[in-house]
Amino acid sequence: MECVFCSIIAGRESAEIVFENDRVVVFEDHRPQAGIHLLVCPRTHYPTFLDAPPEEIGYLFKVCRKLAETLEVRSGFRLMINNGPQGGQIVNHLHVHFLSWVKSLETKKLTMMVD
């Protein structure tokens, strides 16, 4: 069975994608727990945090920082990674939860530059 996040990244499953580039896809969580609840996923499939190279982890956090700046929620957001079944990971594709209660997501497609 193919990973659902790989299917979203490939365009075979629908999702509200708010940002994408050659390394990541950012989309809305289908069961949001906050006004803004985004999933930041690398395009490359890494089952868990520990399977990804450190530079990939660093890049995911660069994207999260840009999200906070672009969405203007610097004063209140949470980043979360669930790792493995005992850590609450449901989809076996590394992803960072970006959550903010400061406001709701107003823009469906974001334009931002990430180095």
CORDA-V440626 format. One record per pair of residues at least 12 apart in sequence whose C-alpha atoms are under 8 Angstrom apart, sorted by the first residue. I is the first residue (numbers start at 1). J is the second residue. D is the distance in Angstrom with one decimal. If there is no record, write none. Layout:
BEGIN
I;J;D
I;J;D
END
This chain:
BEGIN
3;91;7.4
3;92;7.1
3;93;7.2
4;91;7.4
5;41;7.8
5;91;7.6
5;93;6.7
6;43;7.4
6;45;7.0
6;93;7.9
9;25;6.5
9;43;6.5
15;27;6.4
15;28;7.0
15;30;7.9
16;28;5.5
16;108;7.3
17;108;7.4
17;109;6.9
18;107;7.7
18;108;5.3
18;109;4.2
18;110;5.5
19;109;6.0
19;110;5.4
19;111;7.0
22;43;7.5
23;42;5.8
23;43;5.5
23;44;7.6
24;40;6.9
24;41;5.5
24;42;4.3
24;43;5.1
24;60;7.6
25;40;6.1
25;41;5.4
25;42;6.4
25;43;6.5
26;38;6.5
26;39;5.5
26;40;4.5
26;41;6.2
27;39;5.4
27;40;6.9
33;99;7.6
34;99;6.0
34;100;5.9
34;101;5.4
34;104;7.9
35;99;7.5
35;100;6.1
35;101;5.2
35;102;7.4
35;103;5.7
35;104;4.1
35;105;6.4
36;98;7.4
36;99;5.4
36;100;5.1
36;101;6.6
36;103;7.0
36;104;5.3
36;105;5.3
37;97;6.8
37;98;5.6
37;99;4.5
37;100;6.7
38;97;5.8
38;98;5.0
38;99;6.5
39;95;6.1
39;96;5.6
39;97;4.9
39;98;6.2
40;60;6.9
40;63;7.8
40;64;7.5
40;95;5.3
40;96;5.0
40;97;6.5
40;98;7.3
41;60;7.6
41;93;7.6
41;94;6.4
41;95;4.6
41;96;6.7
42;56;7.7
42;60;7.3
42;94;7.2
42;95;7.1
45;93;5.9
45;94;7.3
46;92;7.8
46;93;5.5
46;94;5.5
47;92;4.7
47;93;4.4
47;94;5.6
48;83;5.8
48;84;6.5
48;92;6.4
48;93;6.2
48;94;4.9
49;81;7.7
49;83;6.2
49;94;5.7
52;94;7.9
60;96;7.5
62;114;7.0
63;114;6.3
64;79;7.9
64;98;7.0
66;112;7.2
66;113;7.9
66;114;7.0
70;110;7.9
70;112;7.2
71;105;7.9
73;100;7.0
73;102;6.2
73;103;7.6
75;102;7.8
76;100;6.1
76;101;7.0
76;102;6.0
77;98;7.1
77;99;5.5
77;100;4.3
77;101;7.0
77;102;7.5
78;97;7.8
78;98;5.9
78;99;5.1
78;100;6.3
79;96;6.5
79;97;5.5
79;98;4.9
79;99;6.5
80;96;5.7
80;97;5.0
80;98;6.8
81;94;7.9
81;95;6.5
81;96;5.1
81;97;6.3
END
